[in-house]
Amino acid sequence: MQTRSKSGIVQRRINPTLILTHLEPKSTKQALTDPAWLTTIKAEYDALINNNTWTLDPLPPSRVPIGCKFGFSSSQCDPSLFVYSKGSTTVYMLIYVDDIIITVNNPTLL
């Protein structure tokens, strides 16, 4: 059997390059320094307040605010896929419109 390689027909290998035009900030502090992100954050907040989705109540004086970091990072190839990985534990969360699909490598975590 005669193949292209044996006939000397070799296609040049094209190595695709990834051009990132948009990077997500790694922290809230970094997001607040970018005017585009700050505008988006304010628009989201205003929409939640205007739609009466939730209300922001003042913290009682005897309480201290806590941070909120879930540890999920968004996937580079699919913006609706989030991955949490710590040690031997891996959690995948896929968000599609109004569906959330969660799968883990250890069933005791569910």
Secondary structure as UniProt FT lines:
FT   TURN            4..8
FT   HELIX           28..33
FT   HELIX           35..50
FT   TURN            51..52
FT   TURN            61..62
FT   STRAND          73..74
FT   TURN            79..80
FT   STRAND          81..86
FT   TURN            87..88
FT   STRAND          89..96
FT   TURN            97..98
FT   STRAND          99..104
FT   HELIX           107..109
//
